[in-house]
Amino acid sequence: MVKIEIDPVTRIEGHLSVTVNVENGKVTEAYTHSTMFRGVEIFLVGRDPRDAPHFTQRVCGVCFEVHRLTSLRAIEDAAGLTIPDGARKLRNIYQGIFHLWNHAVHLYALAGPDYSDAVAKTGLKRLDPLAGKGYLEAVVNQRKLLQAFAVIGGKAPHPLTPVPGGFSNAPSVEKIMQMKTMILEVSSWLGATENVPAIIDNVVNGKFDPELGSGLHDIVGLLLAAKEAGADTWGLGPGRFYAHGFYDLPDGGLFFPRGTFDGGKINPLDEKNVVEHVTRSWYSDESGGMYVGDAPPPEPKYGKSGAYSWAKAPRYEGKSMEVGPLARMIMKESDPFDLRKALTGGSTKSSTLGRLIARAQEALLIRDALVTWLDELVPGEKVYTNYEIPDSGFGVGLWEATRGSIGHWVNVKNKKIDRYQIITPTAWNLGPRDNKGQPSPMEQALVGVPVPDIKNPINVLRTIRSFDPCLACTVHIQTPHGKKYTISTSPAEVVR
């Protein structure tokens, strides 16, 4: 047996270390280590509920907008507040723009290089990091998306315009046209959704037609390269999926529905069944093991026997659940052009390739919806209603980040936050083993991944990045004193 420790895992958000055991050219066991301390919930206690969106959006410099929205939903729920329809539209557009940006970052800057010519000799020179023409075009278009986001959000990161009660930045003709112009420019570069079959033919035959969409040529090339590498046969998760859903519709429904998938059918989701386990986490045993809405703020216990991560282990009905674009597409019962069915053997199958395809499919669905949502804005419509702090209350914000399901739970007592909890997508996907020894979806997905060259475990990294980890969200905080902690090759031991 060979033990490989990848520390740090690069081209992800935040600090992650992964240990895998390899026998006969395949991973037989895996452990994921979140190596920064988590603590935002602790210093929210005793504060004004209106402070929560400001603090929680600083959990991460990438997922800031969704933490703000989810926190707003939680404190508004605790107050029994319904925002105006104009604010609903603006929040959808606000997140849609940023969601599209985030998918572009993942497909080009994080996961894309794994299938580029520079890294893997695939012939996809446009995906070469820092030098590829497609990579550089993506940077330009990502900038346009952030500029469009700033029109409505004011700035990025950490905008202030979504507020308790709605939005503080009302749409005007000028703002709407500014956003539409930039979104349509990005959309033209990406290419129309209906062009996908023709683009697949182009990529298979070595052709490139920018008139059909430069971005889609790159993305299709990436997906076919992943298929060629065998990514449809490894990176298999538990086959169970969980999604809070997001993007509010006028009728009260969700553009991406809420639900769970048990491997056979879609079921309703009841957040009362969500429990965070801390058996293998550096927190006291009292910090978890109960419904998350009743759990106290986490109590750090570094060096705890058997623990190997600052992340907790969320479970639904006692089971690990994969979250992310694939989960959302399954709940939506959507597989555009039957790509997942054709390339992975099933639209609900979990694999490294399946996650990549679902992300690309979702990006197109959101792009198409975003264009429509911008047309629905009405200059001067009401976007704010007064928010009053309740004397007491309990609120839940269930939403989706780019990477998967995000939840905020808040208890208000005497007009102050009495208890606050956050569960992030990466905690669902990358947390440690739970009280029953059940691995997280990523720890399970890494088992069986081929490692033909132990000096270059690229398939391990491809699988890790297919989950699009965001460790800053998962652990929230790091020491300001410059101390470094190194995890030994034995996951149950920690060297200080």
FENDA-V435834 format. One record per residue. N is the residue number from 1. PHI is phi in whole degrees, -180 to 180 (NA if undefined). Layout:
N,PHI
N,PHI
This chain:
1,NA
2,-115
3,-104
4,-115
5,-115
6,-102
7,-149
8,-90
9,-78
10,-93
11,54
12,-138
13,-97
14,98
15,-109
16,-132
17,-123
18,-130
19,-112
20,-129
21,-101
22,-122
23,-135
24,52
25,78
26,-139
27,-72
28,-109
29,-159
30,-143
31,-135
32,-110
33,-120
34,-88
35,-110
36,-124
37,-77
38,-104
39,-158
40,-59
41,-60
42,-68
43,-89
44,-83
45,-62
46,92
47,-96
48,-62
49,-54
50,-69
51,-75
52,-57
53,-60
54,-67
55,-75
56,-69
57,-69
58,-91
59,-56
60,-150
61,-86
62,-112
63,-98
64,-60
65,-65
66,-77
67,-65
68,-64
69,-63
70,-68
71,-64
72,-60
73,-62
74,-68
75,-73
76,-70
77,-64
78,-63
79,-93
80,66
81,-101
82,-113
83,-81
84,-65
85,-64
86,-62
87,-70
88,-57
89,-61
90,-64
91,-65
92,-62
93,-68
94,-53
95,-76
96,-60
97,-61
98,-71
99,-62
100,-63
101,-59
102,-66
103,-65
104,-63
105,-60
106,-66
107,-69
108,-102
109,-99
110,-100
111,-86
112,-52
113,-58
114,-62
115,-118
116,-81
117,-68
118,-63
119,-96
120,-126
121,54
122,-94
123,88
124,-86
125,-66
126,-64
127,-93
128,-58
129,-62
130,71
131,-121
132,-66
133,-63
134,-66
135,-58
136,-69
137,-63
138,-63
139,-61
140,-61
141,-75
142,-63
143,-63
144,-62
145,-64
146,-68
147,-65
148,-65
149,-62
150,-66
151,-59
152,-98
153,-93
154,92
155,-166
156,-146
157,-84
158,59
159,-69
160,-121
161,-76
162,-73
163,-130
164,-56
165,104
166,144
167,-141
168,-100
169,-119
170,-75
171,-73
172,-126
173,-58
174,-63
175,-65
176,-62
177,-68
178,-61
179,-65
180,-61
181,-61
182,-70
183,-65
184,-68
185,-64
186,-64
187,-61
188,-65
189,-64
190,-65
191,111
192,-69
193,-57
194,-67
195,-82
196,-55
197,-58
198,-66
199,-69
200,-58
201,-60
202,-60
203,-65
204,-60
205,-97
206,72
207,-106
208,-142
209,-127
210,-60
211,-65
212,-83
213,131
214,-64
215,-60
216,-67
217,-60
218,-64
219,-68
220,-63
221,-59
222,-62
223,-64
224,-70
225,-67
226,-66
227,-62
228,-62
229,-77
230,92
231,-67
232,-80
233,-105
234,-136
235,80
236,-78
237,-86
238,-72
239,81
240,-113
241,-131
242,-143
243,-148
244,-78
245,77
246,-166
247,72
248,-69
249,-99
250,-59
251,-86
252,93
253,-83
254,-126
255,-61
256,-108
257,-68
258,-90
259,166
260,-130
261,-129
262,-97
263,105
264,-129
265,-151
266,-87
267,-126
268,-62
269,-105
270,-121
271,-65
272,-67
273,-94
274,-91
275,-131
276,-102
277,-97
278,-129
279,-55
280,-109
281,-113
282,-80
283,-136
284,-62
285,-62
286,-78
287,-81
288,-158
289,88
290,-142
291,-52
292,-60
293,-68
294,-102
295,-73
296,-77
297,-57
298,-63
299,-111
300,-60
301,-145
302,-66
303,90
304,-56
305,-60
306,84
307,-87
308,-148
309,-158
310,-84
311,-79
312,-89
313,-122
314,-69
315,-138
316,-115
317,52
318,79
319,-122
320,-72
321,-137
322,-83
323,-123
324,132
325,-56
326,-64
327,-60
328,-66
329,-67
330,-67
331,-64
332,-81
333,54
334,-126
335,-143
336,-50
337,62
338,54
339,-67
340,-68
341,-63
342,-74
343,-97
344,-120
345,92
346,173
347,-70
348,-109
349,-79
350,-91
351,-163
352,-59
353,-69
354,-57
355,-67
356,-65
357,-63
358,-61
359,-65
360,-66
361,-62
362,-63
363,-58
364,-69
365,-62
366,-70
367,-58
368,-65
369,-68
370,-61
371,-61
372,-68
373,-63
374,-63
375,-69
376,-86
377,-67
378,-118
379,-55
380,82
381,-69
382,-66
383,-129
384,-148
385,-133
386,-65
387,-105
388,-117
389,-66
390,-73
391,-62
392,-153
393,169
394,-130
395,-132
396,-127
397,-114
398,-113
399,-151
400,-130
401,-89
402,-52
403,-85
404,143
405,-69
406,-127
407,-137
408,-123
409,-125
410,-134
411,-110
412,-111
413,-142
414,55
415,66
416,-125
417,-71
418,-96
419,-159
420,-144
421,-136
422,-131
423,-123
424,-103
425,-57
426,-70
427,-64
428,-60
429,-84
430,-121
431,-62
432,-82
433,-64
434,-98
435,-66
436,-101
437,80
438,-72
439,-73
440,-72
441,-54
442,-70
443,-59
444,-71
445,-66
446,-74
447,-67
448,96
449,-67
450,-72
451,-130
452,-68
453,-130
454,-67
455,-83
456,-144
457,-79
458,-63
459,-70
460,-63
461,-66
462,-60
463,-70
464,-57
465,-71
466,-64
467,-85
468,53
469,-62
470,-134
471,-75
472,-60
473,-65
474,-71
475,-111
476,75
477,-149
478,-133
479,-64
480,-86
481,-99
482,76
483,-76
484,-118
485,-115
486,-115
487,-86
488,-74
489,-73
490,-94
491,-58
492,-86
493,-115
494,-130
495,-107
496,-98
